[in-house]
């Protein structure tokens, strides 16, 4: 049984989808482009797909010689959150695998979970709805229910998850873009990957530079149940 969060029973006609941001390594021109799109089109909801933060200082991978200290990195994250909240004062935020790096390190040294703050407790963002890792966000749309997940939870492709669940699935995590439809019984479902909003020239993105498949910077739109992807192109809307 999938534990889901359904904020409303009414049909949601438009959603702005913000994929992986990886603060403090955010691609701000691309985020500004998404912000201007929201100002122009006034979506009913904004969904951030997780990996809001990168938490590079607590990665299990070897550090780079020019890495910031944990304190300096987190100070930069806090400044990014203040700026992001001004752009998107109301937003649903999923938890990604990067968002739990510091908590994972705490667990590894036997610090009990009661002593570790959640992201909701860390950031003062009253307009943001935080979706914990053990729940998924589902909106009712003109073309059926659509579930938003980070993407690393169960493995497999988005369309595999969609056919298994019998509903549309939108995810982040891979930093790639794909939209694929399949028929399930008497209906069609789609699975979609929505790229990323991370600065690919930053030290935080060095691990992705070796990928032969590449990544795609931009953001997603769900309009009347149909998914779209908008490529980041320097601020055009």
N, C-alpha and C positions, 0 to 999 in steps of 0.2 A: 504494500500500500504506500503510495506516494503522499507525503505530507505536504499540502499546498496552502498557499496564502492567496485568497481571492478577495481583494480589497473592495470590490463592488459587484453587484449582480447585473448592472447595466452593461450594454455593449460599449466597448472602447473603440472609437473610430480612428484615433491617431496616437501613435507612441513614438517618441524619440528614443533611440537606443544608443547609449554610450558604451562602447566596448572598453577593454583593458586600458587604464590610464597610467598605472605604475608610478604614481607620485613618489619622489620628486623629479621624475623623468618624463613629465607630461609634454606632449606636443601642443603647446598653447595656441599657435595659429589654427590648428585643426579644431581645437575645442572652441575657439572664438567663432569659427565657421558654424559649428553645431549650435552655439548660442544664438547667432544671428538667424539661423534657420528657425529656431524655436520662437524668437521674437516675431518672425514673419508669419509662421504657420500656427502658432499657439496650440501645441499638442496637448491632449488630455492628460498624458503621463510622460514622465521621463524615467527611463530604467538604465541604471549603470550595471553592467554585467559581471562585476567583480574584478579583482586585482586593481582595486582603487589605489592601493599603495604597492610599492615594490618590495620594501624591507630588505634591500640588498645587503645591509650590514649583518643581517641574521641568516643569510643564505648558507646552504650546506656546500655550495660550490666555493672554490678558492677565491680569496679577495684579490682585487686589482691593486697595484701599488699606489694609485691615485684615488682610492676610495675615500669618501668622507668618513669621519668617525660616526659611530651610532648616534651620538648626540646631535652632531651637525646635520646628518641626514634627516633625523626626525624633526628638527627645527624647520628644515626646508619643507617637509611634508605638511606641517601645521600651517605654514604660510600658503601653500598650495590649496589646502582645504578652505581657508578663508576666502581665497579668490574664487574657487569653484562654487562655493555656496552663494556668492554674489551672482554668478552666472545662472545657477540652477538652485534656487531656494527650496524647491520641492522636488524630491527625487526618491525613487526606490533604489536601494543599494544592495546588491548581492555580495556574498563573501567568496573571494577567490582563493586559490592556493597560496598566492603570495601574501595575502592579507593575514595569514596565520603563521608566518615564518617566526616571528618573535615569540609567539605563544608556544610553538613547537620546541624552540630552544629552551624555554622555561620548563616545559614538561620533561625534556631530556635531562635536566639537572634537578628533577624531582620537586619543582615548585608546584604546589597544588593549584588547581584551576581557580579556586576561590580568591587567590591572590593576584590573578592575572585579569586585567581589565579587557572588556570587549571593545570593539571599534566604536560601538554606540556610546559607551561610557567615556571613551577617550576624546571624541570630537563633540563639540557643542553645536549640533545641527538639528534643531527641533523640527525643521521641515523635511528632514530625510527619514524615510522608513527603511530600517535595516532588516534585511531578510537573512536569517541565520542559515548555516550550512545544512541543517537538517530539514529545511523547508524549501519549496520552490514556489515561484511567483507565477500565477496563472491569470490571464485576462480573457474575458469573453469578447470575441470579435465577430464581424460579419461572416467570417469563414471558419468558424469554430473556435474552440479554446486554443490559446497559445501559451506555452510554458516558456519561461525565461530561466536559464540555468547558466552557471559559469562555464561548464563544459568538461571539467576533469572528474566529475563525480562518479560516473559509471563506465567511462571509456566508450569507445565506439564513435561513429560519426553522428552528426545531428539528425540525419534522415533515419539512421538506425534507431535512435531514441524515439523519433517521431512515430515510426511504424510500430515500435514496441508499445508505446503509450497510447497510440491512437489519437494523438493531437499534435498540433504544430509545435516546433521547438526552435527557439532562438538562443544561441550561445556565443560566448567569447572564447577566451583561453588560447586558441590556436594562433591568433593574430592573422589568420587567413580569411578569405571571403568565399562563400559558396552558398547557393540557394538551389535546393533540389526538391522536386515533388515526387511523391509516390502515392499510389492508390491503396487504401486500406478498406477492404469490404466495399461499401457503397459510397465512400467519400475519399477526397484527396487531402493529403497532409504534406507539409513542407518541413524541411530541416534547414536551418540557416546559420552560417558563421558570419560574424559581423566585424572582422578586422580588429584594429587597435587604435588607440590615441596616445601612443607612446612615442617620444622623440627617438627616432631610430639612430640619430647621431650621438646619443648620450651614452655614457659608460654603462648605464643599466641595460642597454640593448645590445651590448657586444656579443652576448651569447647567441643572438639570432642572426648575426652577420654570416655565420658559417652555413646557414640553411640554404640549400639550392632551390627550395620552393619559394623563398621570399616571404614577405609580409605585405599587408595592405593597410595604409592609414586612412581612416575615415570613420563614418558612423552610420547607423542603421535607421530606417524609418519603417514603421508598420502602419499602413494606411488602408482602412476598411478591410483589414485582415490580410493584406498583400504586403510581403516584405520587399524592401528596396535597400540598396547600399549607395551612399554618397561618398565618393572619393575625395579626400582632403586635397584641395588644389589651391592653397594660398588664400582662402577666405571667401571664395565665390559661393553664393547661395542661390 
